[in-house]
Amino acid sequence: MNLSLTNISPSKNRQSDFDCDVLVIGGGPAGCWAALEAVATNASVVLVEKGYCGSSGATASAGTQIWYVKPDPEEREAAMASREAMGGYLSDRDWMRPVLDKTFESVNRLADWGYPFPRDESGEQQRISVQGPEYMRLLRRKVKNTGVTILDHHPATHLLVDGDRVTGATGIVQQGGGEWQVTAGAVVLAAGGCAFMSKALGCDVLTGDGYLMGAEVGAELSGMEFSSAYAISPAFASITKTALYRFAQFYRRDESLIEGAGSARGRSIIARTLLSEPVFARLDLAETDEVRTILRQAQPNFFVPFDRRGIDPFTQMFEVKLRLEGTVRGTGGLRLTGLDCATTVPGLYAAGDNATREPICGGFTGGGSHNAAWAIASGSFAGVAAAGFAKANARPHSISDPQAENLARNPSHYADPTAILAAVQNEVFPLDINYFRTHDVLSAALKRLDSLWDDIKTAVPVDENGTLRLRQAQAMTATARYMYKAAISRTETRGMHRRDDFPKQDPAQHHRLVLSGLDDILIRSEPVGSDLLPEVAE
């Protein structure tokens, strides 16, 4: 294995220029697994991260379940069937099987590397979950020790191209200022999803940057209508880990019980109630000290904001809200052409939340579990494929930044990122727009977002310090437009996509919706894999 990264060399013209076989954009689980698998093929790899690889993003902030299933035929069958109906039968077992295989293999590698999985009464390790901080520290250490060059606090802003092929990226050096450029044989986008800076736990760095960068060079997106994921959160905190609410009951201000709020349909009942009045919770189904101790040990960070305020959530009511998590717990993202996780653009691969999870989740997912498995497997598949592409294709002779060239041709105006962010949040946060969807409301919101996009797409920041903030605001605007374009087109309720004006699932719409373009967004339908037939969706 090449541990010295001799193929990476600083440019003579700029200190922050590099050249490598594979550039990975994003330092969460998907990016780390992509880097590990790529460097294992003797490829030279650079990983750039908006924050600090190992502590930035949704996974690093909390524990997460993993879709880890032993290779027993009956267990695998049950695992694949478990969420097919919830996802609207848009998943594909030809994807599920290799994802389960790769996840099982990779989690076992974590154990070999020393991850401290808990043990049951018989002493057997339970490998179905990880604690985010320990998991990401281990991944960073492994990535660094294999010779990958990690560039922390180096957010990517634009992809570089040579003709129709992606050949690297440019971005910002946050500590010290200036810009960086990496030319590469192939690029893996693993920059996460988009939670629209809703303060969901660990998600404020997830602003849809990868969607916009991919779309700018011609990549397609899929599943963007499945983006209305909201998590229960204390009104005074960003903790969006919701497993403990299984022990909660929900109340109105007068302490009257909200019937059904703790059921399988509870999220919708809470959302409907929040349209007219506040909602309160209490973990009063955890009745014994023993259970409460177990819950504190299982999710210690859940209790931190309560303890700081002197609130006992087991005995005292506390106000809750639904905090948007968008595509982080949705399923949409860049469309993949196959198990190599290639996009429709040569040299560009996508993984984790940056890629659509429809192949394994269909139109519904939640926190952890399938998401964690997808990050591991898609990152691994993309890393290997990107390295293979880089080795099989001659290095580019010339590169260009089409977006920079567009700005040069089209002088623009200054824009206020704070105002843009507020405008986008006004369209995506309200439950009566994004959760309970109707044609009229969605169309009006999309019209406002289209107008906003026209105004900001070639805008420039007032100063260098605003470059990243403006780029993030542009990415969130683009993401919202893709979400609502697809949501208008799917005239049914399927998965997490709810249409109040079309409350039933329509067997005739058993297909995926694929989007492309920037100014004029095109949309087409695509059939689902052969394992699931349209009539099953009745």
N, C-alpha and C positions, 0 to 999 in steps of 0.2 A: 504493500500500500504506500502511496506517495504521501508522506507526512510533511514534507518540506514546502509544498505548494510552490515549486519552482516555476510553474507556468504563470504565476501571478506576479506581475511586476508593476511598480508605480510608473505612471507616465512621466516623461521628461518635462512636460509642459505644466503639469498640475500635480500637486502632492497627493491629492485624493483621487487619482485615477488608477484603476486596476483593470487587469485582463484575466479572464479565467474561462474554464470550460462551462461551468454551471453557476449562474447567479440565482440565489434563493432570496426572495423578497418576503420577509416575515420570519420572526423568531419564536413563534408559538410551537405547539406540538407538531403540526403539519410541516412547518418549515424546518424544524430540527430533524424530523425523520427523513425529509427529503435530502437534507444536507448529508446525513449519515449514510444513506443508501447511495447517493451520488459519489461521495468520496471513497466509498468501499470499492468502486469500480476503477480506482486510480484517477478519477477526474479531479481537477483542481476546482475548488468551490469557494465562493464568497457568499456570506449570508449577511444581509442588511436588515436592520430592525429599527422601527420608529422609536421604540423605547429601549429597554435593556433586555436582551435575550435571556430568558430565565425568570423574569419577574413581571413582564409586561403582558397584558391580555387577560382574557376571561379565565383560562385554565389555571394560570399561576396564582390566582387569588383565592381558590377554594378547592374543596374536594370534588371529585367527579367519578361517577360510575363509568364502567367500560363494558361494551358489548363483547364480553369474553365468554366464549362457549366452547366447551371441550368437543373434540371431533367425534362425538357420538351421533349417529344418524338421527335418532329420535330427538335428541336435544337440539341439534341444528335445525331440524324441520320445525320444531316448536318455536325456535328463536326467529326463524324467517317469517313464520306465519303470524307472529304475535302482533305486529303493527300494520299488517297489510290493509286491513279494513280501515283503521284510523287514518292511514295515509291515502285513502281513496283508490287503492289498487294501482298506484302509479310507480311502484317499486319494481325491481327486476331481479329475480333470483340468480341470474347469470352474473350479476354484480355482487349480490349478497354473499355468495359462496366464497369467492376469493377474498372479499373483505374480512369475513370471519376467519378464513385461514391465515391471512397476514396478521390480523390482530392477535390471534392466539399465539402465533410464532413470536411476534414482537414483544408482547407482554411477558412471555416466558424469558425473552432476552433481558427485559428489565429486572426480572428476578435474578438472573445470572449475574447481572451487573451490581446486584446488591440492594435493589429497592426493598424496603422493609415491609413487605405485604403482611397483614395480620394473619394469625393462625387460628383455626377453630379448635374445639376441644380435643380433637385427635391429633393436633399438631400440623395439619395440612394447611398450606398457604391459601388464603382467599384472594384471588387475583382479579376480582371483579370491580375494584375501585382503586383510585390513587388519591393521595393528598397533593393538590396542585403545587404548593411550594417545593416539596421534596421531589416530586416528579420532574418539574422544570429545572431545578438545580442539577439533578442527575443528567438530564438531557443536555443542558449547556456544557457540563463538564465533559461528557462523551463527545459532543460536537467539537469542542475546542481541542481535546486531546487527539482527535483523528486528523488534525491539521487544517480544518476549515478556518478561513479568515472570517472572524465575526466583527462586523462594524455596528456597534451600538449607537443609538441616537443618530441614525442615518436614514431618515424616512425617504422612501422613493417617491418621486413625483411624476415621472414620465418614462415610458419605454422607448428604447432606441430601435430603429429598424434599418434593414438593408433590403430595399425592395419590399416584398411582402413578408419578409422573415424578421422575427424579433431577435435583436442582437445585443441586448443589454438594457441598461436603465441609467437615469440620472436622478439626483436628489439633493437633499440639503444636509449639511453638517450642522447639527443643532448646537453642539458644544464647540465654540471657537469660530463658528460662522463659515461661510463659503459654500461651495457645492462639491459634489462628488460625481464621478462617472465610472461605471463598470461596463466594459465590453465583454460579451460572453458568447459561447457557442449556443447556449440555450438558457431560458429563464423559467423558473418556477414561481408563480404567484401564489403566495401563502399568507397574504396580508390580512386575512380575517374577513368577517362580514361587516354589517352596519347596524349599529344600535342608536344612531342619531344623537350621540352624546346625551343620552337619557339618564345618566348616572347609574345605570345598571352595573352591578359589581364587575369591575375589571374591564368594562367595555368602552370607555371613553376614547381609547385609541383606535377603536374599530369604527371607521367612518366610510367604508365602501371604496377606499382608494383603489383597491385591486380591480373592482368592477369597472371603474372609469378608465383606468389605464388599459385594461383589456379591450374595452369597447372602442377606445380611441384608435387601436390598431386593427380593428375589424373582428374581434372575438364576439361570439354570440353568448346570450344568457338564457337561462331556463329556470322555471319554477319561481319566478319573482313574485307571483301572486301569493305564494305561501310565505308571507313576511309579516303577518299580523300577530307575532308572538309577544305576549305581555306576561310579565312575571309578577306575582304578588310580592310586595315589598312593604316594610314599615314606612309610613309617610315621612318619617324623619331620618331615614337611612337608605343606603344603596344596596343592602343585602337582598339579592334576588334568588338565593338558594331556597327552593320552595318545598323540599321534601318534608320538612318539619310541619308544614301546614296540614299534613294528614292527621295531625293531633289537635287541629284547631277547629273551633266553631266560630261562626261569623255573626255579627250583631249590628243592629242599628244603634244610633246614639242613645236611645232610651233603653238599651239592653235587651230589646226583643230580638229573638233569633231569626235570622234570615234563612228560611227553609231551603234546603237543597244546596246551599253554598259550599258544603263540604263534600258533595258528591262528585261523580265523574263529570257532570255538567257544571260544576261549581264555578269555574272561571267565568263562564258566560253569565251566570246568575249574579256574580259579584259585579261584573262589568255593567250589566243592565241596571243594577241598583246604584252604581256610582254615577250614572247619568243624572240622578236626581237628589242623591244624598250621600253623606260619607258612610264608610263601612269600617267596622272595627273587628278585631280578632282577639282570641284568647286561646292559648294552648291547653285548654282545660280537659282534653281527652287523655293527656299524659297525667294520670291520676296519682301515681305512686312516686316516691322519692327515687326508687330504683330506675324507673323509666326515665325520669327527668335527668338523672345522672348520665344515663346512656346517651340521651339526646345531646347533652352538653359535650360529651366526649366525641360524638360522631360529627357534630357541626359546631365547633367552638366559636368560629367567627360569626355565626348567626347571632350569638348572644352578646357580642361585644357592645353594639350600640344600645342595647337594653340596659346592660350593666352600667354603662357610663351615665345613663339617665336615671338610674335607680328604679327601673321598671322590672317587675317580675312578670314575664309574659305568660307564665303558667296560671297566675291568679288575677292579673290585671288586664283589662282591655287596652288595646292600642290601635290607633288608626292605621289602616292599610290603604295602599293604592295599587294600581296596575301600572307597572313601569315597562315601557316598550323595549323589547330586545330585538325587534326587527328580524334580520336574516341571521343573527347569531344563533337564535333558536328557531329560526325558520328553516327552509330547505333550499332556497334559491341561490343562484350564483352562476359563474361562467359555465357554459355548456361544454361537456367533454365528449370527445368523439370515440373513446374506447377506454379499456382498462389501463392504458398507459397514461391516462389523465391528460392527454393532449387536448388543447383547444382547437378551434378551427383555423388558427393562425400558426404557420410553421415556426417551430422554435419556442413556442409559448405553451407552458403547462400550468395547470391549476390544481390546488390541493386545499383540504380543510374547508373552512367556511367560505373561502374564495371561490370554491367550485360548488356546483349544484349537488345537493345530497339526495335528489330525487331517486337515483338508482337504488338506494338502500332504504330510504324513508318515505318515498312518495311525497305526499303533501302535508305530512305532519311529523314533527319531532319535538323533543323536549330538551332538558339540560342533560349533558353527559351522555352515557350509554352509547347510542348509535353515533352521536357526534364525535365522541372521543375515539371510537373505533375508526370512523371515517378519516379523522385527522391522521391517525397512525397509518392506515392502509393507503389512502390517497397520497399522502406525503411520500411514502415509500415507493409506490408505483411511479409517481411523477419524477422522483429523484433519479431512479434507475433509467427511465425513459429519456429524461433530459440529457443525462450523461451519454447515453447511446447516440442520441441525435447529434450532440456536439462532436462526438468522435467520428461520426459517419459523414459529416458535412464540412466542407472547407470553411475556414474562418472567413467572416465577411471582409470584403475589400473596402467598403465604405459604409459609414453609418450616418444616420440622421435622426434628429428629434423633430418629428412632424408637428408636434404641438407648438414647440418654440418657433418653428418656421411659420406656422399659421399666425401666431401672435405678431411676428415681425411683419407679415403681410397685411394684418388687420389691426392697426393701432387701436387700442381700446381705452377704457376709462378706469379710474380707481374704484375699488369696491370695498365695502365694510363687511368683513367676514362675520362679525357679530350679528349684524342685521340680517345677513343671508341665513345664518343658522337659525335665528328666531323665526324667520319666514318659513323655513322648511319644517321646523318642529311644530309650527302652528297647523301644518297640513297632515303630519303623520302621528302626532301624539293623541289627538282627540279620539275617544272611543267611538263616537258617533260618526267618524269618518273612516277610520282604519280598522276598527274591530267589527262594528255592525255596518257592513258596506252596502251601498245602493248605487245604482247607475247615476242618478242625478248628483249625489254628493261626491262620488268619485270623479265624475266628469268635471265638476266645478273645481275640485282640488287640483286635478291634472292640468286644467287650463291655467290656473294660477302658477303652478310649478313650471309649465312650459314657458310662460311669460318671464318668470324668474330666470330660467335657464338662458333664454335669449339675451337677457340683460347682463348675465355674469360670465357666460362661457368664454369670453376673451378678455375678461377683466384682469387687471393687474393690482397687486397690493400697494398700499401707500408706501411701505418701506420693506426692507428685507425681512424684518421680524414677522411680517404678516404673510409671507409666502406660503408657509405650511398651513396656516389657518384658512387662507383663501382656498387653497387646493382641497382641503378637507370639506369646506362648505360646498365647493363645486361637486365633489364626489357624492356628498349626501343628497344634493339636489338631483343629480343624475340617477342615483339609486331610487329615490322616491318616485321619479317619473317612470322608471321601469316597473316598479311595484304596481303603480296604479294603472298603467297601460295594460298590464297582464290581468289585473283584477277586474277591469272593465270588460275584458274580452271573455273571461270565464264566467258565463251567466248561469251559475249553479253554486251550490255549497258543497265543497269537497275538501277533505283534510282540514287544515286550520283556516282556509279561505271561506268566510261566511258572507253570503249575500242575503240580506234581509228581504230583498225583492225576488230572490230565487232560492228559497230555503231548502230545496231538495237536490239530491245528487242526480245528475243527468247521465245515463249510460252512453249517450251519444257524444259526450265530452270526455270520454276515457282516453285522453291524449295529453301530451305535454305542450306547453306554450313556449316557443322559442322567440327571443327578441334580438334585434340588432339595430345598429345605427345610433347616432347621437342627437342631431337636431330633429330629424324625422325618424321616429322609432318604428321599425317594421316588425310585424308579428306573424308567425305561422304556427301551425300545429304539427306535432310529430308523434307518431305512434309509439306505444309502450312495448317493451319486450314481450316475447311470445308466451312466457310462463303464465301471464294473467290475461284473461280474456275480458273484453268489454262487458259481456253480459253478467260477469261475476259481480260487477259493481252495483247491481240492483239492490 
